[in-house]
């Protein structure tokens, strides 16, 4: 990495702020108001240049919206046929389906959607009171800014806790997990909570393995829970599949693959997941 990209290096090592995504969402929402205020204040040549730029953006946006609206709209054919038409065809309009998006592009989107389809598309929302327990500190226990995570978490290999006086979120050792019982999705068998001691081998080629967790990719509850490494039902995690001997079409060994958690780890004492193929 080049020497001047120290911000990217810091993000890779330590991640982003816990409220980064929320702040970014609000910043994007404010942009329209900010642009409007600038447009109202500018005058002269700067105003002309700004309005020209905004006009081009609006035209492009309208073209995109029209292209999406015209997917299944019937339009009149522009070309006129050669020769005279019979009288019974004169009042009939030649129509064509204006397909803005090609069939190949649609098929590609469908394949992509199928590739990332998950076994549990919807999950129950978890309230903050259920996720965190308030930890009171101070001499008279009057301060209540600390929180203890009550769900299963993953913290990584070289994890070091912050100093006690600076640690806002406490992740208990008893709820930290390093391995998950991963089942191949094609077998469509979900492992019960009692099977975590000895993973069972299923019929067919597919099997259940106890694999190491590499990281938490996405927690559907909140970006903050993803940052903290909290694993609840429906969370997408990355697991190490190198020992399974999976290879790509180019012959390279696949190291990491995504899997979705299908149970409540804090209740069962283990993590059961289905591999997303």
N, C-alpha and C positions, 0 to 999 in steps of 0.2 A: 504494500500500500504506500502511495506517495506520502512524503513527509507532511504536506500541508493538509491532509485529510484527517486531522486529529478528531474532528467532531464525529465523523463516521466510525472511526476506531473506538471512540468512547461509547457510542451507541451499541456497537457490536459486543463490546465487553460487558457493559453494565445495563444495557437496555434503556428504555425511555422512561420519562416521568410517569407516575401512575395515572395522572390526569391528562396525559398528552392527547389522547384521542378525543376526549371531551372538549378540551380547549381548541383543538383543530376544527372540530365540528362547529363550535360557536364562531370561530374566526371566519370560516367559510360562509356561515349564515350572515355575518355582518358585512361581508364584502359588497353585496348589492347596495346597501345603504351608504357605504363609504364611497363607492363609485358614483352614486347619484349625487352625493354632496359635492364631490370634486367637479362633476359635470355642471352643476349649478353655479359654482363659484368662478370657473374659468371663463375668460373672454379673449377676444381678438384671435390671433393666429393659432394660439394653443387650443382654443375652444374648437376651431375648425378642424384641426388635426385629430383632436379627441373624438369629435362627433363622427368624423369619417371612419375612424377605427371602430367605434361602437356600432356604427351602421353596418360595417362589414361583418362584425361578429353576429349581429342580429339576423342578417341575411343568411349566413351560414347555418345558424340555429333553426331558422324557419325551413330551410331546405332539408335539413336532417329530419325535422318533425314531419314534414310533408312526405318524405321518403318512407317513413315508418307508417304513416296513415294510409298510404297508397298500396299497401301490401296486397289487399284483396279487393281494391276498388276497380270497377270496370270503366275503361275509357274508350273513346271513339278511336278507331284506327285512323292514323294520319294519311296513309297511302290510299290513293283512289285507283280502283281497278281499270285496266285498259279495256276499251270497247264499250258498247252500249249495254246497259242493264235491262232485263225484262221489267215490264210494268209492275209485276207483283213483288219485285225486289227493291223498288225505288224508295219505299217508305221504311225499309228495314235498315237499321244502322249496324255497321260492322263494328263489333266490340272486341276488345282484347283485355285480358287480365293483366293489370299493371303490377307485376311482381318486382318490387324494388330490391328485395334481397334474393339472391340466386339460391337455387335448390342446394347446391354444394355447400354454400355458407350456412344454410339452415341445418343441414345434416351434420356439419361440423359442430355447430352449437349444441345439437341434440346429443352427439357423442360426448362432448365435453361435460354436459350436464349429467349424463349417465355415469361418466367416469367418477365424478365427485358426488354422486348421490350417496347419502348416508343411510344406515339402517334405522336410525331414530331421527327423522326430520324435525320433530317437535318435542320439546321437553318442558317440564314444569318450571316456572320461574321461582327463584329462591330469593327470599327477602334478605336484606342486609342484617337484620336481627338474628336470622337463622345461621347466616354465614359467619358472622363475627360475634365474639363475646367481649364485652367491655371489661378491660382490665384497669382497675383503679390504682393510682400511684400517688406518691407524695407522703409527707409525714402524717397528715390527717386523712389520707385517701380521698382528697378532694379533686384531684386531677383525673380526667377520664379520656385521655387522648389516645391511649393504647388499645389495640384490638388483637384478640387471639383468634386465629382461624380454626373453625370447628370441622372443616372438611379435609379430605385427603389432599396432600400436596406433593409436588416434586420440586426439588431444589437444585439438582445438578451435582456433578462430581466434586468440584473444588469450591463448594459453597462455604462461606464464612459469615457468621452472624455479625450484625452491626453491634457497636457498643450498646449496652443495655439502655443507657439514657437517650439514645437516638433511635432505637428500634421501635417503629410504630406498629408494624404487623408481626406478630409472633406466630411462627409455624412450629407446632409441637413435634418433637422427635417421633412420638408414637404414631403420628398421622403422616409421616413422610414415607413415600413408597419409591422403590427403585425398579421393581419388576411388575409385569402384567401378564395375565393369562390371555393369550391372543388366539382366537379361532378364525379359520379361513371363512370368508363370507359365503362362498359358494356352497358350503356344507349346510348352511342355514340352521346350525345347532347352537343354541346359546348355553353357556356353561352356568351351572347353578353355583351358589355360594360355597358349597361344601367341597367342590372339586379343585380348590386351589392348592391342596397338599400334593396331589399327584395328578398332573394334567393327563386327561384321557385322550387316547388316539381314536379318531372317528373312522367310520367306514369310508370307503373310497380312498382317494389320494390325500384328502385333506386331514389336518390334525390340529390339535391345540398345543401350543408351546408356551413355556414361561420365558418371556423375552424381556431384555433390559429396556427401560424407558430412556429415550434420548432427550425429549423435551415435550412441553405442552404447546401445541400449535394453536388451538382455538377453543376457548370456553364460551359457549353460547350465552352464558348469563351476563358477562361484562368483560370489556377489554382489560379492566383492572385485575380481574381474577386470572386472566391469561398471563398477565405480567407477573402475578404472584405464584403462578404454577399450581393453581387450585384445580383439582380434578373432580368434577361432579358428573352425573349421568348426562350423556350426550357430548362430553368433551372429546375433541379430536386430539390424540397424542401421537407422537412419533416414536416408533419402536425400532430396535436394532434387529434386522432380519438376516444378518450376514451368515449366521449359523444354519439357516434354512437352505442355503445354496441356491437362492433365487438369482437368475441372471437376466440381463437385458437382451434385446435382439442383437446388439453389438457384441455380446459375450462378456460384458462387464458384470461383476458381482454387485447386486443391489445391497446397499448398506442400511438405509433407513426407509421405512414405509409408514404411512398413516394408518391409525386404527381409532375406532370410536368406542368410548366407554359405554357399556350397556347395563351396568348395575350401579347401585349406590355404595361406593367403596367404604364410606364411614360406617355403614351398617354391617357390611359383610366381612370387613377385615381384609379384603383383597380387591384387586382390580381385574375385572373381566372385560375384554374388548373384542371387537370384530374387525378384522383386517379389511381395509378399503382397497379393493383391487382395481 
